[in-house]
Amino acid sequence: MRNIKLVLEYDGTNYAGWQRQKNALSIQQVVEEALYKLTGEKITVIGAGRTDSGVHARGQVANFFTASRIPADRFSFALNSLLPYDIRVLESQEVPLEFHARYWAKAKQYRYSICARTHAPAIGRNYYYHVPDVLDVEAMNAAAQYIIGTHDFKAFQSAGSSVKNTVRMIYQARWIWEPPCYLYFDIKGNGFLYNMVRILVGTFIEIGRHRMQESDMKRILESGDRAKAGPTAPAHGLCLEKVYY
C-alpha cells in the first residue's frame, strides 16, 4: 500500500461540507467517487479539517491509501479530469505510511472575507459576507489582540460539539482593510472549535459597529458563555487557506 497526500482547492457553495453525509453531497464523497473510478478501489479520504457546509478551501490537505501504481504526482491530473469544476487537486505526492492529514497537522490558517458597503456584491457573492455598515477596523484589530495566545474558547463554540477540551492556541489574528470596501480576517491557530472562527467574526463585527466594546472580547473569553458572544457569521465568507505540518 502507498499513502498519497493531496492539496485541494474547492468552492464549498454546492456541498454540505467536507465530511460525508447520509443525505447530502460532500467534498469527501465526490473525491472518493473519483478515486474509485480511477483505481477501482473503495478508498476513504482523510481530510485535515471538516469544513462546514458552504465553507471554501484553498489549501485543504487530505491523504488516502492505495495499491494503485499511478505515479504520485500524476494523481492530481488524473483526479482533475474526473472531478467537477468546483473541486481541484493542486498537488499530489507520496508520503510515509504513518502520515495522517488530520493528526499530523500542527496549525491551520483561515481567512474570512467581508464586503462592507451599502449594496451587496454580485461578483463574489458566494465568497464575501455583505455587511451594509461602516465598520471600525481599528477597534476590531484592538479586540483581536485579546484572542492571541492560549485561551479557553468555550464561549466561541456552537452547541452540538462533543469536544471536551476547549483550550486552543492562536498564533495570529488580524483584520486587513482593502479599499474600497473589502475586509479580511486572517487567523492561524493550532486548532479550532465548531464554528469558532465564524462566531469570532460575528463578535468582531458587533465591535466594529460599536454595539460592543473592544474590551468585551476579553470579558466574553473569560465567561465561557456562548450567549455573551456575537452571532455566527455566514459560512460562505470563510475559507481554509493553509494547513501546516
C-alpha positions as CSV (number, residue, x, y, z in Angstrom):
1,M,0.0,0.0,0.0
2,R,1.0,3.6,-0.7
3,N,0.0,6.8,1.2
4,I,-0.9,9.7,-1.1
5,K,-1.2,13.3,0.1
6,L,-3.4,15.8,-1.7
7,V,-3.7,19.5,-1.5
8,L,-7.2,20.6,-2.6
9,E,-8.9,23.8,-3.6
10,Y,-12.7,23.9,-3.6
11,D,-15.8,26.1,-3.8
12,G,-18.0,24.9,-1.0
13,T,-21.2,26.5,-2.3
14,N,-22.8,23.4,-3.6
15,Y,-21.7,21.0,-0.9
16,A,-22.6,20.0,2.6
17,G,-19.1,20.5,3.9
18,W,-16.1,18.2,3.7
19,Q,-17.3,15.2,5.6
20,R,-19.5,12.5,4.1
21,Q,-23.2,12.9,4.8
22,K,-26.1,10.4,4.6
23,N,-28.5,12.7,2.8
24,A,-26.3,15.4,1.2
25,L,-23.4,15.7,-1.2
26,S,-19.9,16.4,0.4
27,I,-16.5,17.1,-0.9
28,Q,-15.2,13.9,0.6
29,Q,-17.8,11.8,-1.2
30,V,-17.0,13.4,-4.6
31,V,-13.3,12.9,-4.2
32,E,-13.8,9.3,-3.1
33,E,-16.0,8.5,-6.0
34,A,-13.4,10.0,-8.4
35,L,-10.8,7.8,-6.8
36,Y,-13.0,4.7,-7.3
37,K,-13.3,5.5,-11.0
38,L,-9.6,5.9,-11.2
39,T,-8.3,3.0,-9.2
40,G,-11.3,0.6,-8.8
41,E,-10.7,0.7,-5.1
42,K,-13.1,1.8,-2.4
43,I,-10.9,4.4,-0.7
44,T,-11.5,6.6,2.4
45,V,-10.0,10.0,2.1
46,I,-8.8,11.6,5.3
47,G,-9.2,15.4,5.5
48,A,-7.2,17.7,7.7
49,G,-10.3,19.7,8.6
50,R,-14.0,19.1,8.4
51,T,-15.1,22.4,6.7
52,D,-18.8,23.1,7.2
53,S,-21.5,23.4,4.5
54,G,-20.7,26.4,2.3
55,V,-17.2,26.9,3.5
56,H,-14.4,27.1,0.9
57,A,-10.8,25.9,0.8
58,R,-7.6,27.0,-1.0
59,G,-5.4,24.6,0.9
60,Q,-7.3,21.7,2.3
61,V,-5.0,18.7,2.8
62,A,-6.0,15.0,2.6
63,N,-4.5,11.6,2.3
64,F,-5.5,8.1,1.2
65,F,-4.1,4.6,0.9
66,T,-4.0,2.8,-2.4
67,A,-2.4,-0.2,-4.1
68,S,-2.5,1.7,-7.4
69,R,0.8,2.2,-9.3
70,I,-0.2,5.5,-10.7
71,P,2.8,7.9,-10.2
72,A,2.1,10.0,-7.2
73,D,2.4,13.3,-9.0
74,R,0.0,12.2,-11.7
75,F,-2.9,11.7,-9.3
76,S,-3.7,15.4,-9.4
77,F,-4.0,15.4,-13.2
78,A,-6.0,12.2,-13.2
79,L,-8.4,13.3,-10.5
80,N,-8.9,16.7,-12.0
81,S,-10.1,15.0,-15.2
82,L,-12.9,13.3,-13.2
83,L,-13.8,16.0,-10.6
84,P,-16.4,18.7,-11.1
85,Y,-15.2,22.3,-11.9
86,D,-15.5,23.5,-8.3
87,I,-13.1,20.9,-6.8
88,R,-9.4,20.8,-7.9
89,V,-6.4,18.9,-6.7
90,L,-3.4,21.3,-6.7
91,E,-0.7,18.8,-5.6
92,S,-0.3,15.1,-5.1
93,Q,2.7,13.3,-3.6
94,E,3.6,10.1,-1.9
95,V,4.2,10.4,1.9
96,P,5.2,7.9,4.6
97,L,2.6,5.4,5.6
98,E,2.4,7.0,9.1
99,F,1.3,10.4,7.7
100,H,-2.2,11.4,8.8
101,A,-3.7,14.6,7.3
102,R,-5.6,15.4,10.5
103,Y,-3.5,14.2,13.3
104,W,-0.2,15.4,11.9
105,A,-1.5,18.9,11.4
106,K,0.3,21.5,13.6
107,A,-1.7,24.6,12.7
108,K,-4.4,25.8,10.3
109,Q,-5.0,29.2,8.8
110,Y,-8.4,30.6,7.8
111,R,-9.5,33.8,6.1
112,Y,-12.9,35.4,6.5
113,S,-14.0,37.9,3.8
114,I,-16.4,40.8,4.1
115,C,-17.8,43.3,1.6
116,A,-18.7,46.4,3.7
117,R,-20.7,48.7,1.5
118,T,-24.4,49.7,1.1
119,H,-25.2,47.2,-1.6
120,A,-24.4,43.5,-1.8
121,P,-21.9,42.3,-4.4
122,A,-23.0,40.5,-7.5
123,I,-19.5,39.3,-8.3
124,G,-18.1,37.4,-5.3
125,R,-21.4,37.0,-3.6
126,N,-20.5,33.4,-2.7
127,Y,-17.2,34.4,-1.1
128,Y,-18.0,37.7,0.8
129,Y,-20.3,38.3,3.6
130,H,-22.2,41.5,2.9
131,V,-22.2,44.0,5.8
132,P,-24.0,47.2,4.9
133,D,-22.3,49.2,7.6
134,V,-19.2,51.3,8.2
135,L,-17.0,49.2,10.5
136,D,-14.4,50.4,12.9
137,V,-11.4,48.3,11.7
138,E,-9.1,49.8,14.3
139,A,-11.4,48.7,17.1
140,M,-11.7,45.2,15.6
141,N,-7.9,44.9,15.4
142,A,-7.6,46.0,19.0
143,A,-10.1,43.4,20.1
144,A,-8.3,40.7,18.1
145,Q,-5.2,41.1,20.4
146,Y,-7.2,39.6,23.2
147,I,-7.6,36.2,21.5
148,I,-3.9,35.8,20.6
149,G,-2.2,33.2,22.8
150,T,-3.6,30.2,24.7
151,H,-7.2,30.6,25.9
152,D,-10.4,28.7,26.6
153,F,-12.6,29.4,23.6
154,K,-15.7,27.7,25.0
155,A,-17.7,31.0,24.5
156,F,-17.0,30.8,20.8
157,Q,-18.2,27.2,20.2
158,S,-21.6,26.3,18.8
159,A,-23.8,23.8,20.6
160,G,-23.6,20.2,19.4
161,S,-19.9,19.7,19.7
162,S,-18.6,16.7,21.7
163,V,-15.2,18.3,22.2
164,K,-14.2,18.2,25.9
165,N,-11.0,20.4,25.7
166,T,-11.9,23.9,24.5
167,V,-8.5,25.4,25.0
168,R,-6.7,26.5,21.8
169,M,-3.6,28.5,20.9
170,I,-4.0,31.3,18.4
171,Y,-0.8,32.5,16.8
172,Q,-2.1,35.2,14.6
173,A,-5.4,37.2,14.4
174,R,-5.7,40.4,12.4
175,W,-8.1,42.4,10.2
176,I,-6.9,43.8,6.9
177,W,-8.8,46.6,5.1
178,E,-8.6,46.7,1.3
179,P,-10.2,49.7,-0.3
180,P,-12.8,50.5,-1.4
181,C,-14.9,48.1,0.7
182,Y,-13.2,44.7,1.4
183,L,-12.3,43.5,4.8
184,Y,-10.4,40.3,5.6
185,F,-9.8,38.4,8.9
186,D,-6.8,36.2,9.0
187,I,-6.4,33.7,11.8
188,K,-3.9,31.0,12.5
189,G,-4.1,28.5,15.3
190,N,-3.3,25.0,16.5
191,G,-6.9,24.1,16.2
192,F,-10.5,25.5,16.1
193,L,-13.7,24.6,17.8
194,Y,-17.0,24.0,15.9
195,N,-18.0,27.4,14.3
196,M,-15.3,29.1,16.3
197,V,-14.0,31.4,13.6
198,R,-17.5,32.4,12.4
199,I,-18.6,33.2,16.0
200,L,-15.4,35.3,16.5
201,V,-16.1,37.1,13.2
202,G,-19.7,37.8,14.3
203,T,-18.4,39.2,17.6
204,F,-15.8,41.4,15.9
205,I,-18.5,42.8,13.6
206,E,-20.5,43.8,16.6
207,I,-17.4,45.6,18.0
208,G,-16.9,47.2,14.6
209,R,-20.5,48.5,14.7
210,H,-19.8,49.9,18.2
211,R,-22.5,47.6,19.7
212,M,-19.8,46.1,21.8
213,Q,-16.6,47.5,23.2
214,E,-13.1,46.2,22.4
215,S,-12.6,45.0,26.0
216,D,-15.8,42.9,25.7
217,M,-13.7,40.3,23.8
218,K,-11.7,39.6,27.0
219,R,-14.8,39.5,29.1
220,I,-16.6,37.0,26.7
221,L,-13.5,34.8,26.6
222,E,-13.3,34.6,30.4
223,S,-17.0,34.0,30.8
224,G,-17.1,30.8,28.7
225,D,-20.7,31.8,27.8
226,R,-21.8,31.4,24.2
227,A,-24.7,33.7,24.8
228,K,-22.4,36.7,25.5
229,A,-20.7,36.4,22.1
230,G,-21.9,37.8,18.9
231,P,-23.9,35.9,16.2
232,T,-22.4,33.3,14.0
233,A,-21.2,34.8,10.7
234,P,-22.4,33.0,7.5
235,A,-20.3,30.1,6.2
236,H,-19.8,31.5,2.7
237,G,-17.3,34.1,3.8
238,L,-14.9,31.5,5.3
239,C,-12.0,29.8,3.6
240,L,-9.4,27.3,4.8
241,E,-6.2,28.8,3.4
242,K,-3.4,26.5,4.6
243,V,-2.6,23.6,6.8
244,Y,0.8,23.5,8.5
245,Y,2.7,20.3,9.3
